[in-house]
Amino acid sequence: MKKSIWVLTAIAAVLVLGVALMEFRERGFLSSYASPPEKPAPLQTAGQTQTYNFDSDKAGEIPAGFHGARTGQGTEGKWVVMADSTAPSKPNVVAQTSRDRTDYRFPLLIADQGSFKDLEISVKFKAVEGEVDRAGGVVFRLKDANNYYIVRANALEDNYRLYHVVNGSRRQFAGANFKVTSGEWHELKVECVGNKIICYYDGQKKIEATDDTFKDAGKMGLWTKADSLTYFDDLHVIAK
């Protein structure tokens, strides 16, 4: 009897530790990166649009009108324009090419030309490689590199997740599980009006949620994680 109680106690302790570690990893308590403040960008009014296909940008450089940033640890991301024969709008895409394997590391490519409160944002992405992670996403209502909404698809985990990131700590509040294929182009789209957020994958609604963390306008951009090699094309946003 005592042995059985000891075994059950040990199993319970392992389960509790596992949950705690998952929570620790998810929320990113190890993140100590202090992001610099964002430069102000003009608020976009209803109907104003911005579209980026990166085809007029110089290969090997960060696209015009954007800057790189990082949430979490590790090295800075490396965002470059490059040619891809499979691009939805040829010839160019923008890619995050740094292969730093730090797990709690989120390279950002932030658009500087406008801020949006209510919006519809879409982008096409292709998860190419990655051993720690293989993901791509869009950020919106971004205040700085430590405070924003992010929806991302992950081709290693086969899921679609919606998070808010507050002071560098990431917390999921909605999601869906389905097959996310590597090496193929897919479309992510988000509609955010007030506190309601709807997320689509390849034209199908997958997530609908409400959240009041970020109520004000902010910048938008692109996101990857850890060693993800991810291509993006046809970034489009319209103010609602």
C-alpha positions as CSV (number, residue, x, y, z in Angstrom):
1,M,0.0,0.0,0.0
2,K,2.7,2.5,1.0
3,K,4.6,1.7,-2.3
4,S,1.4,2.4,-4.3
5,I,0.9,5.7,-2.6
6,W,4.5,6.6,-3.2
7,V,4.2,5.7,-6.9
8,L,1.0,7.8,-7.3
9,T,2.6,10.7,-5.5
10,A,5.6,10.6,-7.8
11,I,3.4,10.5,-10.9
12,A,1.4,13.4,-9.6
13,A,4.6,15.4,-8.9
14,V,5.9,14.7,-12.5
15,L,2.6,15.8,-14.0
16,V,2.6,19.0,-12.0
17,L,6.2,19.7,-12.9
18,G,5.4,19.1,-16.6
19,V,2.5,21.5,-16.5
20,A,4.6,24.1,-14.7
21,L,7.4,23.8,-17.3
22,M,4.9,24.1,-20.2
23,E,3.5,27.2,-18.6
24,F,7.0,28.6,-17.9
25,R,8.0,28.0,-21.6
26,E,4.7,29.4,-22.9
27,R,4.8,32.6,-20.9
28,G,8.5,33.2,-21.5
29,F,9.5,34.2,-18.0
30,L,13.2,34.0,-19.1
31,S,12.7,36.9,-21.5
32,S,14.6,39.9,-20.2
33,Y,15.0,41.8,-23.5
34,A,14.1,45.5,-23.2
35,S,12.7,46.6,-26.5
36,P,13.4,50.2,-27.7
37,P,10.3,52.4,-28.1
38,E,8.7,52.4,-31.6
39,K,8.8,55.6,-33.6
40,P,5.3,57.0,-34.1
41,A,3.5,56.1,-37.4
42,P,0.5,57.9,-38.8
43,L,-2.9,56.5,-37.8
44,Q,-4.7,55.0,-40.8
45,T,-8.3,55.8,-41.2
46,A,-11.1,53.5,-42.5
47,G,-10.5,52.4,-46.1
48,Q,-6.8,53.2,-46.2
49,T,-4.7,50.3,-47.4
50,Q,-1.0,49.2,-47.6
51,T,0.3,46.4,-49.8
52,Y,3.8,45.0,-50.0
53,N,4.9,42.4,-52.5
54,F,8.7,43.2,-52.1
55,D,9.2,43.0,-55.9
56,S,10.8,46.5,-56.2
57,D,13.0,46.0,-53.1
58,K,16.7,45.2,-53.5
59,A,17.6,41.5,-53.0
60,G,19.7,40.8,-49.9
61,E,18.5,43.7,-48.0
62,I,15.7,44.4,-45.6
63,P,12.6,45.8,-47.5
64,A,12.1,49.5,-47.6
65,G,9.6,50.9,-44.9
66,F,10.4,48.1,-42.4
67,H,12.7,47.5,-39.5
68,G,13.7,44.3,-37.7
69,A,13.2,43.7,-34.0
70,R,13.1,40.8,-31.6
71,T,11.0,39.5,-28.7
72,G,12.8,37.2,-26.2
73,Q,16.4,35.9,-26.3
74,G,19.0,35.0,-28.8
75,T,20.4,36.9,-31.7
76,E,18.6,39.4,-33.8
77,G,16.7,38.1,-36.8
78,K,17.9,38.6,-40.4
79,W,15.2,39.7,-42.7
80,V,16.2,39.9,-46.4
81,V,14.4,40.2,-49.8
82,M,15.2,37.3,-52.1
83,A,14.0,35.7,-55.3
84,D,11.8,32.6,-55.1
85,S,10.5,30.9,-58.3
86,T,7.4,29.8,-56.4
87,A,6.4,33.2,-55.0
88,P,2.7,34.0,-55.3
89,S,3.7,37.4,-56.9
90,K,7.1,36.9,-58.6
91,P,9.9,37.5,-58.4
92,N,10.6,38.4,-54.7
93,V,9.7,37.4,-51.2
94,V,10.9,38.5,-47.8
95,A,12.5,35.8,-45.6
96,Q,13.8,35.5,-42.1
97,T,17.0,33.6,-42.6
98,S,18.8,33.6,-39.3
99,R,19.0,30.0,-37.9
100,D,19.5,30.7,-34.2
101,R,18.0,27.8,-32.3
102,T,17.1,29.7,-29.1
103,D,13.6,28.6,-28.3
104,Y,12.1,31.7,-26.8
105,R,13.2,33.9,-29.7
106,F,10.8,35.7,-32.0
107,P,12.2,37.8,-34.9
108,L,9.9,40.6,-36.0
109,L,9.7,42.6,-39.2
110,I,7.7,45.7,-38.4
111,A,6.1,48.1,-41.0
112,D,6.8,51.7,-40.3
113,Q,4.4,53.5,-42.6
114,G,1.2,53.4,-40.6
115,S,-0.6,52.3,-37.4
116,F,-3.9,50.6,-37.4
117,K,-6.6,50.0,-34.7
118,D,-9.4,48.1,-36.5
119,L,-8.0,46.2,-39.5
120,E,-7.9,43.3,-41.9
121,I,-4.5,42.0,-42.5
122,S,-3.4,39.1,-44.7
123,V,-0.1,37.6,-45.9
124,K,1.0,34.5,-47.7
125,F,3.7,32.4,-46.1
126,K,5.8,29.3,-46.7
127,A,7.4,27.4,-43.9
128,V,10.6,26.2,-45.5
129,E,12.9,24.7,-42.7
130,G,13.4,24.6,-39.0
131,E,14.2,22.0,-36.4
132,V,13.3,23.8,-33.2
133,D,10.4,25.5,-34.9
134,R,8.9,26.0,-38.3
135,A,6.4,28.8,-38.1
136,G,5.2,32.1,-39.5
137,G,2.7,34.7,-38.4
138,V,1.4,38.3,-38.4
139,V,1.5,40.8,-35.6
140,F,-0.9,43.7,-35.1
141,R,-1.7,46.5,-32.7
142,L,2.0,46.4,-31.9
143,K,3.2,49.0,-29.4
144,D,6.8,47.7,-29.3
145,A,8.7,44.4,-29.7
146,N,7.4,43.2,-26.3
147,N,3.7,44.2,-26.6
148,Y,1.4,43.1,-29.4
149,Y,-1.1,40.5,-30.8
150,I,0.3,37.6,-32.8
151,V,-1.4,34.8,-34.8
152,R,0.8,32.2,-36.2
153,A,0.8,28.8,-37.9
154,N,3.3,26.1,-37.0
155,A,4.2,23.3,-39.5
156,L,6.0,21.2,-36.8
157,E,3.1,21.3,-34.3
158,D,0.3,21.4,-36.9
159,N,-1.6,24.2,-35.1
160,Y,-2.8,27.8,-35.4
161,R,-2.4,29.9,-32.3
162,L,-3.5,33.4,-31.2
163,Y,-1.5,35.1,-28.5
164,H,-1.1,38.4,-26.8
165,V,2.4,39.3,-25.8
166,V,2.7,41.6,-22.7
167,N,6.1,42.8,-21.6
168,G,7.7,40.1,-23.5
169,S,5.6,37.3,-22.0
170,R,3.5,35.3,-24.5
171,R,0.1,33.9,-23.5
172,Q,-2.2,32.0,-25.9
173,F,-5.9,32.7,-25.6
174,A,-7.3,30.9,-28.6
175,G,-6.2,28.3,-31.2
176,A,-7.1,25.5,-33.6
177,N,-5.4,22.2,-34.5
178,F,-5.0,21.1,-38.2
179,K,-2.4,20.1,-40.7
180,V,0.1,22.9,-41.6
181,T,2.2,21.7,-44.5
182,S,5.9,22.8,-45.0
183,G,7.2,23.9,-48.4
184,E,3.8,25.1,-49.6
185,W,2.3,28.6,-49.7
186,H,-0.6,29.4,-47.4
187,E,-2.5,32.5,-46.5
188,L,-3.0,33.9,-43.0
189,K,-5.7,36.5,-42.5
190,V,-6.9,38.4,-39.4
191,E,-9.9,40.7,-38.9
192,C,-9.7,42.7,-35.7
193,V,-12.5,45.1,-34.8
194,G,-12.8,46.4,-31.3
195,N,-12.1,43.4,-29.0
196,K,-13.2,40.8,-31.6
197,I,-10.5,38.9,-33.5
198,I,-11.2,36.4,-36.3
199,C,-8.4,34.4,-37.9
200,Y,-8.5,32.6,-41.2
201,Y,-6.2,30.0,-42.8
202,D,-6.4,29.6,-46.5
203,G,-9.7,31.3,-46.5
204,Q,-11.4,29.2,-43.8
205,K,-12.3,30.7,-40.5
206,K,-10.3,28.8,-37.8
207,I,-10.3,31.1,-34.7
208,E,-12.8,33.6,-33.3
209,A,-12.1,35.2,-29.9
210,T,-12.3,38.4,-27.9
211,D,-9.6,40.1,-25.9
212,D,-9.1,43.5,-24.3
213,T,-5.4,43.5,-23.8
214,F,-4.6,46.0,-26.6
215,K,-7.3,48.5,-27.4
216,D,-5.4,51.2,-29.2
217,A,-3.9,51.4,-32.6
218,G,-0.5,50.0,-33.3
219,K,1.9,48.9,-36.0
220,M,1.7,45.6,-37.9
221,G,4.3,43.2,-39.3
222,L,5.6,39.7,-39.6
223,W,6.9,37.1,-37.1
224,T,8.8,33.9,-36.9
225,K,10.2,31.8,-34.1
226,A,13.6,30.3,-33.1
227,D,15.4,28.7,-36.2
228,S,12.4,29.0,-38.6
229,L,13.3,29.7,-42.2
230,T,10.1,31.2,-43.4
231,Y,9.2,33.1,-46.6
232,F,6.5,35.8,-46.9
233,D,4.8,37.5,-49.8
234,D,1.8,39.8,-50.6
235,L,1.4,41.5,-47.2
236,H,-1.9,43.5,-47.3
237,V,-3.6,45.5,-44.7
238,I,-6.8,47.7,-44.8
239,A,-8.0,49.9,-42.0
240,K,-11.5,49.3,-40.9
